[in-house]
Amino acid sequence: MVMFSVIIPVYNSVWCIKKCIDSVLNQTYKSFEIIVIDNYSNDGTFDIIQDYQDNRIRVFKIHNNGIIAASRNKGIKEAQGEWICFLDSDDWWTRNKLEECSRLTEDYDLIYHNLRGVTAKGERCFKLGFPPKKDVYVQILSTGNIISNSSACVRKSVLWEIGLLSEELTIVGVEDCDCWVRIAAAKNALGLSPKY
C-alpha cells in the first residue's frame, strides 16, 4: 500500500497542470500515487496528463456540476493510500513536502503547513496558514479557515469517519473549512509541521 494518495481536481488547467504533477513526481519521499479527477476539460489538459507514462498516475473523469467536493470525494473513494493529500491544479509543492509530512503521521490525523503565494512574475507575495494559537476547532470557528487545501494531508479513515467532504450546494467554496471543523470536532490530533 502507498502512504499518500495525492488528489488533483482539474478543469481546463492546461496552463498549470504539468508543473503541478511534476512537483509531486519530483518528491524526495516516493510512496505516493496521483489521482487526477478531470471535470471533462476541453482545452488539452487531458492530453497533457495522458502523455505521462507513469503507473503512479490514475485519471478519472466526472461531471462535478460546479461542486469541487464531488471531484475530491471521487478521488478519496479511488485512493489506495493511507493518507489523502489535496493539491489544486494551479498549485505545486516543494520537493520535501511529503517527506516532512511523513514524519508527523504517527501523531496526527490531519497535517497542514504554511503556503507561499506567488505572483505571475514569480515573486513571493504572502504566506497562508499559521500555527494555531488555541484549539484548532475553536480557532477555525472564531477566526476563519487556517488550513489551505493544497497543504492538507488527512488520514483516509478519518475522512470516511466524518462522511467525506460535503457536496451541499449551500457551502460550495467553504467545504474544506467545513471538513476541517468536523475533523477537529471529532478528533483532537491535528498539527502544523513546524519545519515546513
C-alpha positions in Angstrom: 0.0 0.0 0.0 1.2 3.5 -0.8 1.4 6.0 2.0 0.0 9.1 0.3 -2.8 9.5 -2.3 -2.5 12.9 -3.9 -5.8 14.1 -5.3 -5.8 16.7 -8.0 -9.1 18.0 -9.4 -8.7 19.6 -12.8 -10.8 21.6 -15.2 -9.2 23.4 -18.2 -5.8 23.5 -16.4 -3.6 23.2 -19.5 -1.5 26.2 -18.4 -0.5 24.8 -15.0 -1.2 21.0 -14.7 2.3 19.9 -15.8 4.1 22.0 -13.1 1.6 20.7 -10.6 2.0 17.0 -11.4 5.8 17.3 -11.8 6.1 18.8 -8.3 4.6 15.5 -7.0 6.7 13.2 -9.2 9.8 15.0 -8.0 9.1 14.4 -4.3 12.0 13.1 -2.2 9.5 10.8 -0.5 8.4 8.2 -3.0 5.5 6.3 -1.5 2.6 8.0 -3.3 0.1 7.8 -6.1 -1.5 10.7 -8.0 -5.2 10.6 -8.7 -6.4 13.2 -11.2 -10.1 13.9 -11.3 -10.9 15.7 -14.6 -14.1 17.6 -14.9 -14.2 17.0 -18.6 -11.7 19.6 -19.6 -11.8 20.8 -23.2 -8.5 22.7 -23.5 -6.0 19.9 -23.9 -5.5 19.3 -20.1 -6.4 15.6 -20.5 -3.9 15.2 -23.3 -1.1 16.5 -21.2 -2.0 14.1 -18.4 -2.2 11.2 -20.8 1.4 11.9 -22.0 2.8 10.8 -18.7 3.9 7.2 -18.8 3.8 6.6 -15.1 1.7 3.9 -13.4 1.5 6.0 -10.2 -0.9 8.4 -12.1 -4.5 7.4 -12.4 -7.1 9.6 -14.1 -10.9 9.6 -13.7 -13.4 11.8 -15.4 -16.6 13.1 -13.8 -19.1 15.9 -14.2 -18.9 17.6 -10.9 -21.6 20.2 -11.8 -19.6 23.0 -10.1 -19.1 21.1 -6.8 -15.4 20.5 -6.5 -16.0 18.4 -3.4 -17.6 15.8 -5.7 -14.2 15.6 -7.5 -12.3 15.3 -4.3 -14.7 12.7 -2.9 -14.3 10.6 -6.1 -10.5 10.7 -5.6 -10.9 9.6 -2.0 -13.0 6.7 -3.0 -10.4 5.6 -5.6 -7.4 6.2 -3.3 -5.2 3.3 -2.2 -3.1 5.3 0.2 -3.4 5.6 4.0 -3.2 9.4 3.8 -5.1 11.7 1.4 -3.3 14.8 0.2 -5.2 17.5 -1.6 -3.5 19.6 -4.3 -5.2 22.2 -6.5 -4.1 22.1 -10.2 -2.7 25.6 -10.1 -0.5 24.9 -7.0 2.7 23.0 -6.7 4.8 21.6 -3.9 8.4 21.9 -2.9 10.4 18.6 -3.2 10.3 17.8 0.5 6.6 18.3 1.2 5.7 14.6 1.6 8.9 13.8 3.4 8.2 16.4 6.0 4.6 15.3 6.4 5.6 11.6 6.7 7.4 12.5 9.9 4.2 13.5 11.6 1.9 10.7 10.5 2.2 8.8 13.8 1.0 11.7 15.9 -1.7 13.4 13.9 -4.9 12.7 11.9 -4.6 16.0 9.9 -1.3 17.7 8.9 -1.0 21.1 7.3 1.6 23.7 6.8 2.3 27.2 5.5 2.0 28.0 1.8 3.6 30.8 -0.1 1.6 32.9 -2.6 3.4 33.6 -5.9 2.7 36.4 -8.4 2.7 35.9 -12.2 6.2 37.2 -12.2 7.3 34.5 -9.7 7.6 36.8 -6.7 6.6 35.6 -3.3 3.9 37.9 -2.1 2.3 36.4 1.1 2.0 33.4 3.3 -1.1 31.4 4.0 -1.6 29.2 7.1 -0.1 29.7 10.5 0.2 27.7 13.8 -3.0 27.6 15.8 -2.9 29.8 18.9 -5.6 27.7 20.6 -7.6 24.6 20.0 -7.9 24.3 16.2 -11.7 23.8 16.3 -12.2 27.0 18.3 -9.7 28.9 16.2 -11.4 28.0 12.9 -14.8 28.9 14.3 -13.6 32.2 15.7 -11.1 33.5 13.2 -11.8 31.5 10.0 -10.1 28.8 8.0 -6.3 28.5 8.7 -5.8 25.3 6.6 -5.3 25.6 2.9 -6.4 22.7 0.7 -3.0 22.2 -1.0 -1.2 21.9 2.3 -3.6 19.4 3.9 -2.8 15.7 4.4 -5.6 13.8 6.1 -5.8 10.2 7.3 -8.2 8.5 4.9 -10.0 6.6 7.7 -10.8 9.9 9.4 -12.4 11.3 6.1 -14.6 8.2 5.9 -15.5 8.6 9.6 -16.8 12.1 9.1 -18.6 11.2 5.8 -16.1 12.7 3.3 -16.4 16.3 2.1 -19.9 17.9 2.0 -21.3 18.2 -1.5 -24.1 20.6 -0.4 -24.6 23.5 -2.8 -25.0 25.9 0.1 -21.4 25.5 1.2 -19.6 25.4 -2.2 -16.3 27.3 -1.7 -16.1 26.6 2.0 -16.5 22.8 2.0 -12.8 22.5 3.0 -13.4 24.6 6.2 -16.5 22.6 7.0 -14.3 19.4 6.7 -11.6 20.7 9.0 -14.2 21.7 11.6 -15.8 18.3 11.5 -12.5 16.6 11.8 -11.4 18.9 14.7 -14.7 18.3 16.4 -14.3 14.5 16.1 -10.5 14.3 16.7 -8.0 16.4 18.7 -4.9 15.2 16.9 -4.3 18.0 14.4 -0.9 19.5 13.8 1.1 22.0 11.9 4.5 20.9 10.6 6.9 23.4 12.3 9.8 22.8 9.9 7.9 23.3 6.6 
